[in-house]
Amino acid sequence: MSHPHPELSDPPAPPEDGLRIVALGGLGEIGRNMTVFEYGGRLLVVDCGVLFPETEQPGIDLILPDFDYIRDRLDDVEAIVLTHGHEDHIGAVPYLLRERRDIPVIGSKLTMALLEAKLGEHRIKPVVDVVAESERRTLGPFDCEFLAVNHSIPDALAVAVRTPAGVVLHTGDFKMDQLPLDGRLTDLPGFARLGTEGVDLLMSDSTNAEVPGFVASERNIGPVVDEVFRTAEGRLIVACFASHIHRVQQVLDAAVANGRRVCFIGRSMVRNMGVARELGYLTVPEGIMIEPKQLDDVPPDNLVLVCTGSQGEPMSALSRMANRDHQIRITDRDTVMLASSLIPGNENAVNRVINGLTRWGARVVHKGNALVHVSGHASAGELLYVLNVTRPGNFMPIHGEWRHLRAHAKLAMLTGVPEDNVVIAEDGVVVDLVDGTAKIVGAVPAGYVYVDGLSVGEVTETSLKDRRILGEEGFVSIVVGIDSSSGKVVAGPEIHARGAGIVNEDFEDVLERIENALADAAGDGVNDLHQINQLVRRTVGKWVSEKYRRRPMIIPVVVEV
């Protein structure tokens, strides 16, 4: 089994008759999916998504792939192919198009509509090519065939990329629901046909590789949703992804059956459902929808609110309701339904929201106590099926954390893929497909690029470390005026602390230490500002550590007088 190594060097020049594959995101993580294919000096990008920040990344809005690998070669990019419309697959497209606006973007009707709505907010008019399953596009040396796959958003596609170096099947995110709500099945005959033709490399979704069996059908949720609606006494608040059109359709159908009116809450929910309704992916019965300003006109037991926040996002409508920071006030007659699964890493945030809602008396229905969501990703049984029908010469698990990638690799070997032909890569690892064999040949930088407000890439790991220290330990500032020639103290020192847990009365002790240290330094002829800064920092840091066992950020301000 090929696997990444921390000491991988820069890759050699791309092989003349080979296909180079570099994932800039989506390997070893859930999100930020982006893969670059290179053949004959031309590039094809498949997906370009974002990763959402965790608690150790305070203040960050989004995390992008690092475009440095292709930044100097944007003119070589034939197209961006998008497998479906989830943020972790399309969210970074605006940031890539800022660097070259005329890159053609290819995807299904719904995916392109969601992307165009997003790009409108960035004031970018994209070059769009809408494709459907069974269609093909020739993009320079890349012959791309699109196949239908079932997922938790309509219109998802897999893509088979043909080059003279071989055939690569990239599944995108998929599952194999045999009774999908929209009747659109994963194209297993197409997968089997490709298997007969010969798949040189299969790149397949690994998110649920550890889960045995098959994912339950979306249809199984319908009766559970109906039961929640039937037993809800007051207002019903449903939280789900702003892209989960099938789930929203089930909510609308249940609302009609139970005589309730529906209101969408949140900009992304309103935008996406408007797009889905306009394109015919969402059927909205006449007279069921109301605007937020009409909420007070509808009795609570006739009302359904559909909002985001199922992942505990701090600024989402549901989180703000739980924190009593929203115009909608939770009461003990409300029922809240979290109609989504947990993205790994969000457990604590979601539990906080559930506890907050429960504190105000709400009944909270979630995946832990009712079947209100099924995953959009294939479980092990489905992954085995795809491996068996495609019979790939080489296999590379994608879209998952390390445990998911390794579990999927083991499934591939069970189906007969030789261990040496199973490639477990991570972001930035370079894989070359040459003469029917895929091998790791090096690595390129593929770190996180942080979006913080209007800044992109300006926040560094050092900045985040400072933010974490400020958030966890507080800060101490010390202001000292010194004589520029002698280095003696002529003003201060003054000390201030915020969030460091230091009692003001204790400052007298450390002020004396600072004065003595500065006097000793002046006696030794030290008058360099940087050295004096460091001396003050060390003195205060040692005192705080000894007395409080804390490590706040220490900010000395030394002024020459």
TITOR-389715 format. One line per 10 residues: number of its first residue (from 1); for each residue x, y, z of C-alpha. Coordinates in steps of 0.02 Angstrom, whole numbers, plus 50000, padded with zeros to 5 digits. Example, Ala and Ser with C-alpha at 12.3 -4.5 7.8 and 13.67 -1.06 7.14 Angstrom:
# residues 2
1 = 50615/49775/50390; 50684/49947/50357;
# end
This chain:
# residues 561
1 = 50000/50000/50000; 50071/50169/49950; 50052/50299/50085; 50114/50475/50122; 50275/50505/50216; 50318/50664/50310; 50483/50680/50218; 50415/50679/50040; 50518/50792/49929; 50469/50903/49784;
11 = 50399/50800/49640; 50495/50777/49478; 50432/50850/49315; 50265/50776/49261; 50285/50615/49161; 50272/50642/48974; 50140/50508/48946; 50068/50502/49121; 49926/50584/49217; 49971/50684/49372;
21 = 49843/50698/49513; 49860/50819/49659; 49725/50841/49791; 49736/51014/49868; 49600/50973/49994; 49479/50838/50049; 49606/50706/50103; 49622/50683/50291; 49480/50806/50320; 49293/50827/50289;
31 = 49282/50974/50169; 49392/51087/50060; 49378/50961/49918; 49486/51005/49767; 49584/50893/49648; 49697/50948/49505; 49729/50833/49356; 49874/50869/49239; 49911/50795/49070; 50018/50865/48930;
41 = 50044/51029/49021; 49857/51062/49039; 49758/51062/49201; 49582/51009/49251; 49511/51055/49422; 49376/50944/49498; 49281/51032/49639; 49340/51184/49734; 49264/51188/49907; 49286/51262/50080;
51 = 49314/51192/50253; 49222/51268/50400; 49327/51324/50550; 49334/51235/50718; 49349/51309/50892; 49540/51316/50884; 49526/51436/50736; 49442/51587/50820; 49378/51726/50709; 49398/51628/50547;
61 = 49250/51625/50427; 49308/51497/50298; 49460/51392/50255; 49510/51380/50072; 49628/51265/49976; 49799/51337/49941; 49800/51389/49758; 49989/51418/49753; 50017/51253/49661; 49920/51318/49510;
71 = 49928/51506/49537; 50067/51532/49409; 49980/51416/49285; 49801/51477/49286; 49807/51499/49098; 49836/51311/49084; 49671/51270/49173; 49546/51200/49048; 49397/51204/49166; 49330/51181/49342;
81 = 49215/51030/49351; 49094/51028/49498; 49017/50865/49557; 48876/50944/49658; 48820/51102/49746; 48876/51080/49926; 48986/51216/50002; 49129/51094/50032; 49136/51069/49843; 49091/51241/49770;
91 = 49124/51367/49910; 49300/51415/49855; 49258/51441/49671; 49232/51629/49692; 49406/51647/49766; 49485/51550/49622; 49388/51648/49491; 49449/51810/49567; 49620/51760/49501; 49559/51712/49327;
101 = 49379/51753/49292; 49359/51666/49125; 49395/51488/49182; 49247/51385/49118; 49145/51308/49259; 49054/51146/49219; 48917/51060/49319; 48735/51009/49327; 48589/51131/49315; 48559/51147/49502;
111 = 48744/51155/49545; 48771/51296/49421; 48618/51391/49481; 48678/51382/49663; 48852/51435/49609; 48789/51582/49505; 48685/51644/49652; 48841/51636/49760; 48951/51719/49629; 48824/51859/49612;
121 = 48866/51909/49791; 49049/51919/49738; 49002/52017/49580; 49076/51884/49467; 48992/51830/49305; 49057/51654/49269; 49081/51563/49105; 48959/51419/49134; 48932/51255/49043; 48781/51156/49108;
131 = 48794/50968/49086; 48681/50821/49128; 48713/50639/49160; 48767/50535/49009; 48842/50689/48925; 49025/50710/48881; 49140/50860/48861; 49311/50870/48781; 49417/50989/48883; 49589/50997/48803;
141 = 49667/50825/48830; 49531/50778/48955; 49378/50684/48892; 49251/50697/49033; 49096/50588/49046; 48965/50631/49177; 48864/50500/49271; 48715/50521/49388; 48745/50486/49572; 48625/50497/49717;
151 = 48672/50613/49861; 48591/50726/49992; 48572/50862/49860; 48490/50839/49689; 48585/50835/49525; 48749/50764/49591; 48871/50691/49464; 49020/50575/49455; 49148/50610/49319; 49253/50489/49218;
161 = 49410/50575/49155; 49490/50494/49002; 49665/50538/48944; 49794/50440/48844; 49866/50390/49014; 49707/50298/49063; 49531/50315/49135; 49501/50391/49307; 49328/50378/49387; 49298/50514/49518;
171 = 49136/50474/49609; 49112/50640/49699; 49002/50620/49852; 48874/50483/49825; 48764/50347/49899; 48653/50212/49824; 48477/50250/49885; 48367/50125/49791; 48210/50229/49821; 48268/50410/49805;
181 = 48136/50545/49826; 48172/50615/49652; 48185/50443/49569; 48363/50479/49512; 48470/50325/49544; 48658/50312/49551; 48710/50253/49377; 48773/50079/49422; 48755/50018/49242; 48869/50162/49191;
191 = 48994/50115/49325; 48990/49934/49266; 49014/49988/49085; 49167/50087/49136; 49229/49936/49232; 49214/49832/49074; 49306/49967/48975; 49440/49972/49110; 49455/50094/49256; 49639/50128/49284;
201 = 49608/50229/49443; 49453/50240/49553; 49440/50391/49667; 49293/50360/49782; 49202/50447/49926; 49262/50377/50094; 49157/50472/50221; 49057/50320/50280; 49187/50184/50244; 49184/50131/50428;
211 = 48994/50109/50430; 48939/49931/50385; 48795/49890/50269; 48692/50010/50164; 48624/50184/50200; 48438/50189/50237; 48324/50268/50107; 48269/50449/50119; 48090/50383/50109; 48109/50305/50282;
221 = 48116/50479/50357; 47946/50534/50292; 47840/50443/50424; 47955/50504/50564; 47939/50684/50506; 47749/50664/50496; 47747/50597/50674; 47849/50745/50738; 47729/50865/50652; 47576/50774/50719;
231 = 47636/50776/50900; 47708/50953/50904; 47599/51062/51015; 47663/51233/50969; 47788/51303/50847; 47897/51182/50749; 48074/51236/50705; 48169/51128/50581; 48358/51151/50560; 48448/51074/50412;
241 = 48579/51114/50282; 48530/51257/50167; 48561/51141/50020; 48459/50990/50078; 48315/51016/49957; 48242/50841/49982; 48229/50867/50170; 48146/51036/50147; 48024/50955/50025; 47977/50827/50158;
251 = 47949/50968/50281; 47838/51061/50158; 47736/50904/50123; 47714/50870/50310; 47665/51052/50339; 47527/51039/50209; 47464/50876/50285; 47458/50954/50458; 47388/51124/50413; 47543/51226/50450;
261 = 47620/51378/50364; 47808/51382/50327; 47937/51521/50343; 48119/51509/50286; 48241/51593/50406; 48417/51643/50354; 48494/51715/50196; 48569/51553/50129; 48409/51455/50158; 48302/51585/50070;
271 = 48425/51599/49925; 48448/51412/49896; 48265/51367/49911; 48221/51508/49793; 48342/51435/49664; 48275/51258/49691; 48094/51317/49674; 48131/51415/49516; 48214/51265/49433; 48079/51142/49485;
281 = 48180/51043/49612; 48068/51104/49755; 47878/51098/49744; 47801/51232/49854; 47611/51217/49875; 47513/51376/49844; 47484/51484/49996; 47595/51387/50117; 47741/51510/50128; 47746/51666/50235;
291 = 47876/51803/50259; 47967/51831/50425; 47870/51993/50453; 47708/51890/50453; 47761/51773/50594; 47659/51863/50726; 47502/51844/50619; 47506/51653/50622; 47461/51552/50779; 47613/51455/50845;
301 = 47529/51285/50822; 47507/51324/50637; 47686/51376/50606; 47846/51293/50543; 48013/51384/50536; 48150/51311/50425; 48324/51375/50464; 48509/51331/50464; 48612/51291/50617; 48603/51102/50627;
311 = 48794/51097/50650; 48796/51220/50795; 48869/51362/50691; 48888/51509/50813; 48806/51640/50703; 48666/51531/50635; 48484/51569/50675; 48464/51413/50783; 48619/51449/50889; 48560/51626/50918;
321 = 48388/51562/50968; 48470/51444/51093; 48571/51591/51164; 48421/51707/51174; 48505/51819/51045; 48368/51809/50912; 48199/51891/50886; 48121/51717/50892; 48109/51669/51076; 48107/51484/51118;
331 = 47967/51428/51235; 47917/51266/51320; 47786/51235/51184; 47913/51233/51042; 47978/51077/50954; 48148/51088/50870; 48201/50956/50742; 48385/50942/50691; 48365/50857/50523; 48548/50821/50485;
341 = 48692/50711/50535; 48842/50773/50633; 48995/50827/50536; 49146/50759/50631; 49215/50892/50747; 49048/50980/50774; 48985/50870/50916; 49020/50994/51057; 48944/51140/50964; 48785/51042/50924;
351 = 48770/50980/51102; 48783/51159/51165; 48639/51210/51051; 48533/51061/51105; 48564/51103/51288; 48526/51287/51258; 48361/51246/51173; 48315/51120/51308; 48353/51249/51443; 48210/51356/51379;
361 = 48094/51205/51381; 48094/51155/51198; 48073/50975/51144; 48224/50934/51035; 48215/50793/50908; 48381/50743/50830; 48468/50595/50750; 48513/50526/50921; 48332/50498/50970; 48237/50484/50805;
371 = 48267/50440/50621; 48260/50620/50559; 48410/50608/50443; 48503/50482/50338; 48678/50508/50273; 48714/50565/50097; 48870/50456/50088; 48885/50273/50040; 48918/50148/50179; 49040/50002/50166;
381 = 48917/49886/50076; 48888/50014/49939; 49073/50054/49924; 49110/49869/49902; 48978/49860/49766; 49059/50003/49670; 49232/49926/49689; 49167/49760/49622; 49076/49831/49471; 49217/49949/49420;
391 = 49362/49828/49456; 49492/49967/49458; 49675/49935/49422; 49721/50063/49556; 49622/50138/49699; 49636/50304/49792; 49513/50341/49933; 49458/50524/49941; 49341/50637/50040; 49370/50584/50220;
401 = 49475/50590/50375; 49622/50471/50398; 49518/50334/50478; 49394/50341/50333; 49531/50334/50201; 49615/50184/50282; 49450/50092/50307; 49408/50118/50123; 49582/50059/50071; 49553/49896/50165;
411 = 49387/49872/50075; 49476/49894/49908; 49605/49761/49951; 49466/49642/50005; 49392/49656/49829; 49558/49610/49748; 49646/49774/49715; 49831/49734/49744; 49901/49815/49901; 50038/49901/49801;
421 = 49904/49981/49691; 49808/50060/49837; 49865/50240/49862; 49825/50330/50023; 49873/50512/49997; 49849/50671/50095; 49827/50851/50039; 49971/50903/49927; 50036/50728/49892; 50075/50704/49707;
431 = 50015/50544/49623; 50068/50495/49447; 49972/50369/49342; 50097/50296/49219; 50082/50134/49120; 49931/50080/49220; 50011/50103/49391; 49978/50244/49516; 50121/50295/49629; 50163/50435/49751;
441 = 50310/50537/49682; 50321/50688/49797; 50223/50825/49881; 50182/51010/49858; 50121/51139/49987; 49934/51124/50021; 49906/51214/50185; 49756/51308/50250; 49712/51479/50180; 49603/51574/50304;
451 = 49463/51694/50260; 49436/51821/50400; 49311/51954/50351; 49376/52035/50193; 49554/51968/50213; 49605/51809/50122; 49766/51723/50169; 49826/51862/50284; 49790/51768/50445; 49929/51645/50484;
461 = 49949/51503/50608; 50049/51625/50716; 49900/51744/50717; 49785/51603/50769; 49905/51552/50907; 49899/51731/50972; 49709/51729/50965; 49702/51566/51060; 49818/51633/51194; 49714/51791/51210;
471 = 49554/51690/51221; 49619/51562/51346; 49748/51659/51450; 49713/51845/51425; 49850/51976/51411; 49961/52086/51519; 50030/52251/51455; 50173/52348/51535; 50216/52528/51489; 50389/52595/51535;
481 = 50475/52760/51493; 50665/52755/51488; 50801/52883/51461; 50868/52858/51283; 51050/52882/51333; 51064/52800/51503; 50926/52669/51492; 50861/52719/51664; 50674/52717/51703; 50600/52892/51699;
491 = 50414/52847/51691; 50315/52698/51753; 50314/52554/51743; 50125/52541/51729; 50043/52370/51713; 49870/52322/51651; 49790/52151/51632; 49633/52088/51545; 49565/51912/51557; 49724/51849/51641;
501 = 49647/51817/51812; 49775/51930/51899; 49725/52025/52056; 49770/52210/52044; 49840/52211/52221; 49976/52089/52167; 50048/52211/52040; 50158/52295/52172; 50264/52138/52184; 50298/52125/51997;
511 = 50324/52313/51975; 50467/52304/52099; 50541/52158/52003; 50530/52255/51839; 50612/52409/51915; 50755/52306/51988; 50783/52213/51822; 50786/52376/51724; 50903/52458/51850; 51024/52311/51834;
521 = 51015/52323/51644; 51048/52510/51647; 51197/52479/51761; 51265/52359/51631; 51244/52491/51496; 51095/52409/51409; 50991/52539/51315; 50934/52440/51163; 50744/52446/51152; 50726/52267/51091;
531 = 50833/52199/51233; 50736/52300/51361; 50571/52237/51288; 50629/52058/51304; 50690/52088/51482; 50520/52157/51535; 50430/52013/51449; 50537/51880/51535; 50522/51961/51706; 50332/51975/51699;
541 = 50313/51804/51619; 50414/51719/51756; 50314/51807/51891; 50144/51761/51816; 50199/51580/51793; 50263/51565/51972; 50116/51650/52056; 49968/51599/51944; 50030/51452/51839; 49965/51545/51686;
551 = 50042/51599/51521; 49952/51756/51460; 50010/51858/51312; 50133/51986/51379; 50147/52150/51284; 50286/52267/51343; 50282/52446/51277; 50450/52532/51305; 50455/52717/51259; 50613/52820/51245;
561 = 50600/52988/51332;
# end
